[in-house]
Structures are given as structure tokens and as C-alpha cells.
Amino acid sequence: MEGDSLAFNGGSPSSRLNLNSEISKAHAKQLEDSHDQLLQSNLETGSYSKLYSFKHVANGFAVHTTPSQAEKLKYAPRVKLVERDRGAKLMSTYTPRFLELPEGVWTQEGGQRNAGEGIVIGFVDSGINPAHLSFAYNPLSPFTSNISHFSGACETGPLFPATSCNGKIVSAKFFSAGALAIATLNSSVDFLSPFDADGHGSHVASVAAGNAGVPVVVNGFYYGKASGMAPRARIAVYKAVYPTVGTLADVVSAIDEAIRDGVDVLALSVGPDEPPLGRVTFLSMFDVFMLYARRAGVFVVQAAGNRGPDPSSVVSYSPWAVGVASSGTDRIYPSSIVLGNGARLEGVGLSGPTFGYRLLQHRLVLAKDAINPIGSFPRTPPYVEECQFPQALDPRLVIGSIVICTFSEGFYNRTSTLNAIINTARALGFMGFVLVANPAYGDFIAEPVPFAVSGILVPNVTNSQVILQYYEQQTFKDERGFPTRLAARASIGEGRAASFTGQAPIVSRFSSRGPDFVDRDRKPADVLKPDILAPGHQIWGAWSPISALEPSLVGQSFALLSGTSMATPHIAGIAALIKQYNPSWTPSMIASAISTTATKYDKNGELIMAEGSDIGSQYPSTPFDFGAGFVSPSHAMDPGLVLSSGYEDYISFLCSLHDTNPSTIRSVTGELCNKPLDHPANLNLPSVTISALNGSQIVRRVFMNVESKPETYSSSVLPPNGTTVDISPPSFTIAPQGTQELDIQFNVTQAMDQFTYGEIVLTGSLNHIVRIPLSVFPVSI
């Protein structure tokens, strides 16, 4: 709606806004009254229910009504924007050492006992499990920092008493009006409190800011110790997603409240899973609220999405939020099965070995050969091949045996589950199980999941055929095809011991890819997305024992998960460390430091690879896979130069977009297009993306020296194919806190049919190296 919110009343943000002052209270009441009056005067009585009044960083409201009534609101006086709720989705450790935090950044900040002190990270997610050790308060190591800039509150409710806010958790709130308006919540899991019945929110919070040195124990096995990126940072919880449903109304209300409370960093491993209807991606309600958060001085980090490896699959669009892609680390959990003929085959599975491993082998039986002859059940693959139902198997044949289950149509259609196999194995007393690939469906993707029984996944058809051929050779059947003698034997090895080998990082197959786009037609944008690459594959984190959506993890306090949801809190925690070390830095300066110091090489010095569509396939990655590259926390603390953008710059960027009417910008943001950029690519980002380069174009970047000494930089360029790139000046000396403009001229030498990539490298006399990735589509000479 028209009119300033509390934070920007008078035109400028105030991070020290006193919301309890009489002036603020009066303005808040005035805004809420205006929302009520508008609804009453434009909608029919009884046709709507107001869910929220947004007053802190945006002036607006969420309302549950019919499509026809919503259409009326579009044309009501003072209404600038109406958007349909698209729903919200969760974007679903060893990583501190893989990122060299203990030896690097933590040491600079006084060790793990001080890393993140004084910084508050807000998490808009599924809540938190306050009883978890990752979030416990240690009276022997009290917090010493002043967080007077933050003012939250502790809302209580089921499983969340007031003592949950213990000093580590400094605030906890929940938002449910949107969920209650569109769904009937399940009181056994959809708790109206900040408690996390899912586990996702607890996992994300522990990766960013969980206590250091917490033992990871699952099914009685000790996997090591987990630590968050910033283990001394404080946690502010904003629960907005429930096991039954998540709504955008609840999410943006949570963002509004987080900014009001004064968080330093906002982690969003949740958000819309599709672009908005009828407007550019940058102007969706979700993105506008993130813009307001950035305006208020909050570093916003967002999951890039899990729809990879398709191009233009990112759901992080805007330059004011850091979109995070996912990679693996060099830690794997190998497992193996040894057949009676001595053949040893590799597989996946976090489980202990079968009894007497290395000394004893056990009967191997194919599920199809162990069908219960007296059972009354459908003869469909989930029953006869996939081990989903205990009643389908003959207890006499499977007890004490290793049972071969087959990946068939149930798994392919995602109706069958590993949890059902485990339940069947426990009910019938399997010694273990093997899930083998089916040639009819090809290889499948196997992730290590903690099994309560011995088990192994063999996702490769070739290895699966070896197992099945051995089994058939050792199995004797009568003329009807029923087995008369089962002579095949096997044993399953230890699958819980980590191995630290192999190539890393590699961009995860599921991680959403660029290029960024401006609308539902996927028209490319002049913004690099994703922004950065961080670990997000097979990440240990805190969990909720209720585990409402993951039956296999019920009762567990830790989970091993994959997703850009897991990569996002790594960057949130690292941003907290940078903010602690450089308290005066703005969000864009922190984002720049993370970007320009990232690496495009893996631990072996080779170009980072990316997983492709075909299982097991890889290709050399590009900025549309990993953004600026893999995050390097120690280098980000000391970047040499940074590039900075402010709220006015983002408005100028929006005003420079082709096919976007200035009146639309004004209606959404309330700002006039007085100073549009010459071209969207001129936004002062730590990258350059030009979606359509015709002939020649000059792009400008402005650098600031954040060091205490002057430094001389020289430039080198790797031009994208089909272009030449000239930099002016090619070298420069910059004083402490000084700025330097660089003009970057692109010339097309050959038209191409796709984006091509390069980079600018600025090498400083004090050993600082600043990388600027280039992504250009040369259209015509």
C-alpha cells in the first residue's frame, strides 16, 4: 500500500528504531487502521479474513478471500500491488574443517569459543528443537557480547516453554494465520508454537550457528562432532512452515518481524518454488520483502533451489539476496557386499555390518523367490519385489537371511520407500537387505541414510547384475519355478565409517542452475545466479525426534541431509563471522567479499565439475552452476577490495529493466525512477552478466579498498568466447577506504548461440586477489 512502514517512515531506514515509542506505536496503529478501513470499504462483509498487517519494513496486509474479491482490491485506492499466495516450500558436521574454519577464521576471532559472538542470525523455517545440544546454553561459557541492537521475544506453546529461549536462542516466534486459513492443521505435528516437528529448521540453524563439538550419535553409532559455522552466534527463530502446509503470507510476515527485531543475518532455506505470475521475478512479494530487509541493513541469504541440473531452474532471482548453490565434500560413506564367490561390490548405506562380518556369511534370497504362498495380497512389484509389505514374504525363508529387494515401479513412482523396507526387515527378522537396480529403470540415485538394520543400496545396474547372476547360479528351482535350494551366501560390510577421498567440491546434481531470468518465459536477466557455492550434499545437522515428514528419522537427534537448504546456512554462518570481524560492513560489502575471494578450482587444483542429468555424469562447471565459485571463508575475511550497492542502486537497477514500466516500479516499491542505470549490467555487483551483447558495450564497476594500507592492483582478463574485453585503467593504486572506477569494454568478435564465460582478475601488491566472473551472450558483431 501507499505510505511508509515504521522502519522507513521519513524515507530512511533506522536500525535503532524504537518500536515502543509513542510515535512508533501511533504510526503502527494508523497503518493497521488504514488496512482495516480499506478492506471494509472495498470488500463484502464476511467475504474475507485479514491474516496479517505488515507495518515494520513494508506497508501492507495478507488477506484470505475469494478470487473475485481479490480482483476488487487491485483497483482499490492506495493499493499498489496484489499478489496471490503461491505457497512456501522448504528447500531441502564435517564442513567446518573442510572449509578450514578451525585453522583460519575461528583462530582470527579467538577460536570456536568466540566465533560469531555478538551476531544474531534469523531463521525463517519450520521452527527449532530447543532441547537439542546444538542449541544448549553453557553456563561455564557465558555470552559476553552486547546484542542491544536486537529486540525479540519468546512465544511459548506446545513443547516450547519459556525456558526454551536460553541465551543461545534469543527469540522465537511462530506465524500460522496463513496456514490456518487454507488448511486444517494436524494438532499432533502442526504445533502452534516455535517447536520444530519437522526437523528442517533445526538442521539449518545448527549448520549456521550450532554449538561447537556436539557429539553426533545415530542408532547408537558415534559419527564424530558437529559444529556450526559461527558457533557463538545467537539464534532467532521465525517458524512459518508446518508439516501440513506452508504459505507465503506466513513467510513474509516472518521476514517482516525478523527485520523489526533487528537480526544481522537472515537465512531463508524456504520460499516460493516457482516464479510469480504476471510480473518480473524481482518484483514478487517475496523478493520485495527481501529488498526491504537489505534496505534495513540485513544480510539476506537464500537457497538457490533444488531443481537442477536443468538450466534456468534457480528460484533465487534478485541481486539483493545471495543465492546459494550446493556441492558435496570429500567425505563419503562407502559400503560393500561380499558374495560367497569372493566378489566384493560397492554400494551405499549408513548401517552396521551383518553378524560375524569377515567370518560368517548368510543366506541370500531374492524377494520374488520368498513370496508367502498363503498370503492374500496383490502380486504387484511393491509386494513381490520391493519388500514394502511384511505379509507378502514367507517368514521361514527370510528370517536370518539377506533379502534382495529390487528397485521397481513403486520406487520409480515414488510410492515405495526405504523406510518400508527397513520396517519389513525388522518385522520379519532379516539379517540384512540389498536394494538392487533394475535394468528396466536403469541406475538410481542412492543417498546414505542411517539404517536400523544392516543394509546396502546398489544403485548401479552393472553391479546389481553381478549380484543377481551369482544368486541365480546358486539357486535351484523346480519345474514350477519355486526354489528348492538356496545356496547363495553373502555378507554386508561396515557402512558407517567415513572415507575422505575423491574429487571435491562437485556441484550437486539437484542444485538449481542459472541463467537467472526476469519472467515466467525464462527471459535471461543481467544478474548472475546462483551467487556462490557451498557444501549442501550429505550434511549432518540437528534434528527433531518427531520427524513428522521423515519416518525413517523418527527418534533421531541428527540427520544427514542434502539440498540447497543445507548450503544456505553455511553462507549465513560465514557472513556472521565476516560481520563480527568487520562490524561496519554493509550486506553488499559482505556479499562482495564472499564472491570475489571464491575459487573455481577443487582441492586437486582442477576446475570444479558439476553433476549432469545422467546419473554419474559430470561436466566442467560454469558460473551458472557455481556462481563466483566455492566459498573461501578465510580469504573472504580479507578481500582487499569490495564492490558496494545500496537500496537506491537496486531501485535504479529495477528502473533500467527492459519492458518494465516505471509506474510498476513505483506501485511496488513506492520509488520514482529518477536515476535509471544505462543498462541493468551496470549495477555494481561482484560479477558481470550481459544477456544480449550487441556489438560493443561498456560496463562500469566501482571498487573500495577496505584495507588499512594503500595497494597497487594490475588486471588480467580471460575474455568470454566470441568477445574481447578491455579494462581501463589496466592498473591502479588505491588508498585505504579509497574508491576506484573501472570501465570494462566488451566487443563482440563472433556471434554465439549461447552464453560464454570468462573472468577478470585483479592482483594486488599485498597479495590480495579479486576475481570477477563474466557471463556474456554475444548476439551480434
N, C-alpha and C positions, 0 to 999 in steps of 0.2 A: 504494500500500500504506500501511498504518498506519505511523507513525513519521516523524520529521523527517529531511529531507535535510540535507546538510552545511551549506548556506547558512543554513538556518533552525533548526539544532539549538539548542534552548533557547528557540525562539519568536520570535526577532527576526533580521532579515537582517543580514549583515555584509559590506559591500562590500570590506573589507580582510581577508577570511578567508584565513588561511594554510593552504592545502591541503597543504602539505608538512610541516606539524607532525605530531608523533607522534599527537596526539589526533585530528586530522583523518584521518590515514591509518587509524587504528584504527577510527574510525566508518565510514569508507568500506568497509573490509573487512567490518565487521559487517553493513552494508546489503547488500553483494553476496552474502555468505554466506546471508543470510536469503532472498534471491531464489532462490538455487540450492536451498536446503532446501525452499522452498515448492513449486518445480517438481518436485523429486524425490519429494516426499511426496504429490503430487496428480495427477501425470500419468504415463502409462505410459512406461517406458524405451524410447527410440528413437522416440517419437511427437512429439518437439518439438526445437527448436533455439533456445536463447536467443541473441538478437541483441545486446541492449544491457542493461546495468544503469544506470538513471538514479539518480544519487546527489547531484547538485550542487544543483539547485533543486527537484527532485521525487524522491520515493522510489518507484521502480517499475522495470519492465523491459519490453522488447519481446521477444516470442517468436513463432517461426514454428511453427504447429501446425495440427491439424485443427479444424473447427467443433465436433466433439463434445468434444474435449479443452478447447477454449476455454470451452465451456459449463461444464465442471467447475470451471475457475478462478473463475467468477463466484461460486461458493458456498464457495470455499476460505477458511479462517480468515485474517484480516488483509487480505484483498483488498477494496479499496474500489470499484474501477472496472475494468471490462474493456471495451475498445473495439476494433472491427475496423479494421484499416488501410484507409483509404479511398483511398490513393494521394495523390500530390502533383503539382501542375501549376505550370509557370511561367506567370505572368500577362503573357503577352506582348502644339559646340552654341552654339545661339544663345540658349538660355534664360537664362543669367546676365544678359545685357543686357536681355532682355525683362522680367525680374524686378527690374531696376535694381540689381543687386548691385554692379557695379563702382563706381557713383557713391554707393551707400548703405552697405550693411552692410560690404562689404570695406574701404571707406575708414575706417569706425569702428574696424575691427580691425587697421589698419596695412597695408591693401592686400592684394592677392592673395598676397603672399609670407608672409602671416601668417594668412590666413582659414582657421580650423579647427585651428590649432596646438593640440596637447595633447589632442585628442579622437580617440577610436578608434571607428570605425563598423564594426560586424559585418554581414556579408552572408551569409545562408543562401540559396544559389543553386546555379548549375551550375559554380562554380569561377571561376578568373581566368586570363587570359593574361599571365603575368609579364613577357614580353618587350615588351609594349606600352609606348609612350612615355608614355601616361597614367599609368602606374604606375612609371615610372623614378625612381631616386634621383639627385638632382642634387648632386654633391659641392661645387659652388660655392654652394649654398644649403642647408646642412645644417639638420636639425631641431634646434631649441633647447629644445623643451618636454620636461617630465618626464612620462612615462607609466608611472610606477612602479605606478599603480593597476591596470595591465593586465599579465597574465602569460599569454602564449600560447606557441605552439611552431610550428616549421616542419616539417611532414611532407613527405617527399620521395617521388618516384616517377616514372613515365614523364613526360617533358617538364617536370618540375618539380624541378630540382636545388636544393640547399640555398641557393644564391645568390639564388634567387627571392625570399626574404624579405630585402629590401634596405634596410629602414628606412622606406620608404613602405608596403610590405606588411610588417606586423609579425608576422603569424601566418597560417598556412594549414593547414587540416586537411580531411580528407575522411571521409565516412561512407557505407559501402556494404553493411553487413550486411543491411539490409532488401532492397536491390536484388538482392543475390546470392541471397537466399533464395527469391525469386519469379520470377527471370528468368535466362536465360543471357546474360551481357553480351558485347558485341562488343568484343574487345580492340583493334580499330582505332579506336574512338571512345570507348568507356567506360573511360577511363583511371583506374586505381586510384591516383589522386594528386589534388592540388588543381587540376590543369590543367583549363582550360575548353575542351572540344572543341566546345561548342555556340555560345558567343558571348554568350548571355543574361547570365550572371553578370558578364562583363567589361563589358558595356554598362551594367548597373545600377551597378556600382562606379564607373565613370568619370563617370556623371552626378552621383553624390553627391560623390565625392572625387577625381576625376581631376585630374592636374596641370593647371595653367593654361597656356593658349597653345599647345596641341598642334595641329600642322597636320593638317587633315582632307583626305586625298587618296584619291580612289576612281577607279579606271580612269584614272589619270593626270591627273585634274582636281582642282584645289585649290578646296575649298568654304569655306575660312576656318579659324578656330582654335576648338578646343573647350576648355572648362574645366568642372571640376566645381563644384558649389555651394560646397563647402568644400575648395578645392584643397590645403590644407595638412593636412587631417585624415589620420590613418593608417587603413590598411585591414586588417581581419582577415577572412579567408576561411574559410567553412564550406561545403564542397561537399557537397550532399545530393541532387542531382538529376542524372541521367545521360541521355544521348540516348536510350537504350533504355527507361528506366523511372525513376520517382520514387516513393518510398514515404514515408508519414507517419512510419514508425519512424525513418528516417534523418533526416528534417527535425526531429522533436522532439529527437532525440539531438544534433543540431547546435545547436539552441536551448539545450539544457541545457549544452553545452560553451561556447557563447558567453557565457552568464551566468557560468559558472565562471571564464572568462578575464578578465572584467571590462570588457566593451565598454560604451561610454557610450550608443551608439545602435545599435538592431538593425533592419536593413532586411529586410523579408520580401516580396519580389516573387514569392513561391511559397507554396503552401498547398493545402488541400483545395478542390476545386471544387464541393462540394455540402455541404449541412448534415448533421450527424450523425444517425444512426438512434437513435430511442428515448429521446432526452433533449433538453433545451433547448440551443439553439445556444451559449449562453455556457459550457456545461459540457462541450464536446467536449475531447478530449485536447489538440488544438492550441491552443484558447483558454485552457485551464487552464495550459499551459506559458507562454503569453504573460502570464497573470496573475502567475505566479511571477517572470517576468522583470521585470514592473513592480514587484513587491514588492522585488526586488533593486536597484531604482533605475535600471533601464534604460528609455530611451525607445523604445517599440516602434511601428514604422510598417509598415503592411500595405496591399497592393493591394486596392482595393475589388472588383475583378473585372471581367471583360470580357464580361458577358452582357447589357449594355444593348441597347436602351433599355427593356426590359421592367421593370415595377415589381417591387419586392422581389426583385431579382436580385443584390443585394450578397452577397459571401462574407466580408465583414468585419463581424462582429456585435457584438463586445464593447466596452464603454466604456473599457477599459484599453488598447486599441490604437487608433492613429489610422488610420482607413481613408481612402485617398486616391482621389479620382475624377480623371478625365483630361480635359484640354482641349487645344485647339490654340493656336498662337500666331498672330501676324500675318504670319509668314513662309510664303510659298508658292513653289512651283517651277512656274511656268506654261510650257507648251509649246504649239506650234501646228503645223498642217499647212496649207500653201498649195497650192491646187489650180490646175490650168492655166488655169481661167477667172478667176483672181484671188481666188476666195473663200478667206478665212482662217478656220480653225476652231480653237477652243481645245481643249486636251487635257492629259494628264498624262504625264510621263516624264522621268526623270533621264538624259538622253542628249545627246550632241553632235548637231549638225545634219548633214544629208546633205551630201555633197560639193558644193561650189560653191553653197551656200545663198544665196539672193537673186539669183544669176546663172544657175544651172542647175536644171532640173527633170528628173525621171527618170520612166521608165515606171511606171505604176500598174497592178497586176494583182491581180485577186481570186483568192484561193487556189483556189476552186472552178473557176476557168477555167484553172488551171495544173496540173491533175491529170496525173500521169505516166501516159501511155496504156499503157505496157508493165509497169507495176508490179503486183505481186501483194499486195494488202492489202485490208482491209475498207473498204467505202465508207461508213464511219461519220463523224459530224462531227469527231471528233478528227483523223482523217486528211484529210478533204476540205475542212474549213472552218477548223479551229483551228490549223493549222500545227504540229502536235505531232511529226510524223514526216517527216524529210527524204525518205525513199523514196517518199512519196506525191506529191511535186511534181516537175514537169518542170524539170530544171536549166536548160534552154535558155530558158525563159520567165521564170524568177525571178532568174537571175543579173543583178546590176546594177539590179534593179527594187525599187520599194517595193511590198511584198506586203500586201494587205488580208486579215487574219485575222478571223474572226467569233467573238464570244462565243456559244457554243452549249452543248449539253448537257454536254460534258466539263467546262467551266468551272463550269457551274451545279451539277454534282455533285461538284465539287472534285477531279476526277481529272486534269484538264488544268492546265498550269502556264505561267506566263510564261517560266520558265527553259527549257522545252522549245521555245518559240517562238524564244528567243534562240539556242539550240543549232542549231535548224534554219536560222536566218538566217545563222549563221556557217558552217555546213557547206555551204550552197548559194550563199553569196556575195550575199545580199540587199544592196541599197543601204540598205534600212530596212524597217520593218514598221509597220502600223497595226492595232491591235486595236479593232474597232468593236462597238458594242452591237447586239443582235439584238432586233427588235420582239417576237419570241415570248417573250423572257425579260425585257424591259424594261431600264431603266438598271442599270448595275452600279457597285459601289464600286471606285474606282481609287486606289491609293496610289502615290506616286512611288518607283520602285525604280531603282537605278542599272543602266542597260543598257550592255553592252559594244558594242552596235551601235546605230545610230540607230533610235529607235522612239518611238511615241506611243500612248497609250491614249485612246480617245474613248468615254467611258462613257455619254454622253447619246444616246438613240435619235434625237432630232431632228437633232443634228449628224451622226450616223452616216448617217442617211438622205440628207443633203445630199451626203456623200461618195459613197455608193452610186449615187444618181441621176446625178451627174456622170459617174461611171465608166460606167454603162450607156449614157449618151448618146454617149460617146466610144468605145464598144466595138462592133465589128461581128462578127456571128456567121453561120455557115452554117445550112442548114436543120436540121442535127442539133444545133444549139446550141453548136458549138465556135467559139471566137473565131478570126476570120481577120485582124483588125486591132485592135491595142491602141493607141489614140491618147490615152488619158488620161495626164496628167502631174501630178506633184506634187513637193513638197519638204518636208522636216521641219525645223523651226527649232530653235534652241538651247533645251534644256530644263533646263540645269544652273544657270542664273543665278537667284538668289533675288529675289523681289519682296516688299517689306514694306508691304503694303496690306491693307485689308479689316478686317472686324469681328473682334475678339479680346478676351478668350478666348471660345470657344464650347465647351460641354460636348460631348465626343466621343460619337458615336452608340453605340460599343461599351461606353462606361463604364457599369458596373453602377449601378442606381438603388435608392433606398430605396422604401418604408419598411423599416427593419430589422425582423426577425421573430425569434420565440422558438423556433419548431419547424418541422418539415417541412410543416406545414399553412399556413405563412406567416402565422401569427397575429402581428399587429403588436406591436412592442416599444416601450417608452417610452424609447428611445435614438435619437438622430439618427445615421443613416448615409446616405451617407458623411459623414466629418467635414470634409473640406477638398478644394479643387480646385487642381490644379497641372498644369503642362504635361506631356502624355503622348502627344501626337499628332505624328508626324514629328520624332522626336528623334534627333540624331546622337549616337553613342556608340562606345566602343571595341568591337572585335570579335575573334573568333578566326578565323584564316585557314582552319582545318579546317572550320568551319561545318557541323557534322555534319547538321543538320536543315534548312539553307537552302542548297541547291546554288547558287543564283544569287549567293551571297555568298562562295563558296569563294575563298580567296586574298586577301580584302579585310581591311583592318585597322580599318575603320569601317563602321557600318551605320546606316541611317535607319529607325528602328522606331517602332511605335505600340502603346500598351497602358497599362493602369494600372500595369504593371510599370515603365514609364518615368516615370510620375508619382510613384511611391513614393520613388525615390531623391532627387528634388527636395526632398521634405519631410524626408528623412533628413539631407541636407546642410544644409538651413536650420536644423533642430533642432541640429545640431552647432555652427553659428555662434552660435545663441542660448545654448547651453550654455557655449561658450567665453566669451561676453560676460557671462553670469550663472552662474558655476560652482556656486553654491549652490542653484539652482532644481531642483525635483523634476520628474520627467517630466510630471506633470499640470499643473504651472505652465507648462511649455514648450508643452504642447498647448493650454492656455487662451490663451496669448499669440498663438499661431498662429491660433486660431479667432476670438477677439474682435476682431482687427485686420484680418480678411479683408474683401474687398469683394464686393458682389453686382453691381457695375457693370463694364462693359467699358471699353476705353480711350477710347471715344467718350462715356462717361457714361451709356450706356443699360444697362438691365437685361441681365445675361448671358443669352444664349439657349442652348438645348440642341437638339442634333440629334435628330430623331424617327425613327420606324420607316421612313417613306418616304424614299427617297434624295433629299437636297436639302431636306427639310422641317426646320423649326425651330419651337420654341415657347418662350415665356418660362420660364426655369428656376425651380425651387423648391429649398428646402433638401434635398429628396430626390434632386436632381440634383447639387448642388454643395456640400452640407453648409453650412458657415458662409459659403462664398464662395471667391473666388480668393485664394490666399496673397499676403500683402504682407510680404516679409521685413524691410524697414526699419522698418515700424510694429510688427512682432512683437518687435523688439529692445527696444521702449519702449512696452509696452502700457498702462501706468498701473495697471490693476487686473488681478488674476488670480483664477481660481477653482481650488481645490485639492482633490484627492481622494486618499486613501491606500488601502492594502490592506484595512484594516478597513472602510472605506466601501464598497468593492466587495463584500465579504462581506455587509454589511448590505443592499446592493442585491440580491444574489442571494437573500437570505432574504426579501425583500419580493415576489418574483415570485409571481404567482398560479399555482396548480396545480403548484407545486414544493415537494416535501416537504422539511422541514428535514433529515431523515435523508439525503436525496440530497445536499444541500449538504455535510453532514458527511462523507459517504462519499467525495466527490470532492475536497474541499479540506482535510478534517480539522478544520474550524472549526465551532463551535457557533453557532446563530442566537440570540445573546443580545440583539442590538440591531437588529432589522429596521427598515428605513425604513417610515414610514407609507404610502408609495407609491413605486414604482420611480422616478417622475419627480423624487423629492427627492434623488437622487444629485447631488452638487454639480458638475454639468457646465456648460460654457460654452454651453449651449443648453437649451431646454425642449421635450420631446416628450411629449404625452399621447395615448395611442392610443384612449382611450374617455373623453371628458369628459361626465359626467352632472351636470347642474345647476351646481354650484359646486365649485371645488377651489382650495386654497391650496398653492402650491409655494414652497419657500424656497431662496434662493441666498446664499452667503457669499463676499464679495469681500475680497481683501487688496491693500493699497496697496504696490507694490514700488518706488515712487519714493522719493527722499530728501527730498521736501517734502510738506507736507500739501496736499490738493487737495479742492475742493468740486465735487460732481457733481450734476447735475439730470437727471431721467429723462424720456423721452418714449416713447410706445408706439404702434405700429401693430398694432391687435388683429387676430387672425385672423378671417375672416368667420364670422359666427354667434356671436361672443363679445364680451364686454367684458373688459378687463384693467386692474386697479388695482394700483399699486405702493406699498408702504409701507416706509420713508418715501419720498416723492417726490423728496427731495433730501437730501444729507448731506455732511458734511465728514469726511474720513478722514485720520488721521495716518500718517506713514511707518511701514510694517510693521504698521499697524493693520488691523482687520477690520471689516466692516460687513455685517449681515444685511439682506436684502431679502425681504419677503413679497410674492409675486405671486399675486393672486387672479383666477382665471378664472371667468366666469359665462357660461353658455350663453344666448343670446338667440334662437337659431334652430337647430334640429337640421339637420345637413347630412348628405349621403350620401358624403362623402369628407373627407380631411384638408384643412385650410385653414391659411394661413401668415401670420405677422406677424413683428414684431421689437421688442425693447426696445433703446433707445439711451441710454447714459449719457454725457453730455457734461461733461468736466472743465474746471475753470477754468484749467488749464495745458495746454489743447488736446488732452488725451487723449480719444479716442472709443472706447467699449466697446460692441460690438454683440452681442446675444444673440438668435439666431434662435428663433422659436416655430413649432412644428408641432403642430396640435391637431385631433382628430376630435370635433366637437361632436355627441354622440349624442342627448341629451335635455335639455329645459329643467328 
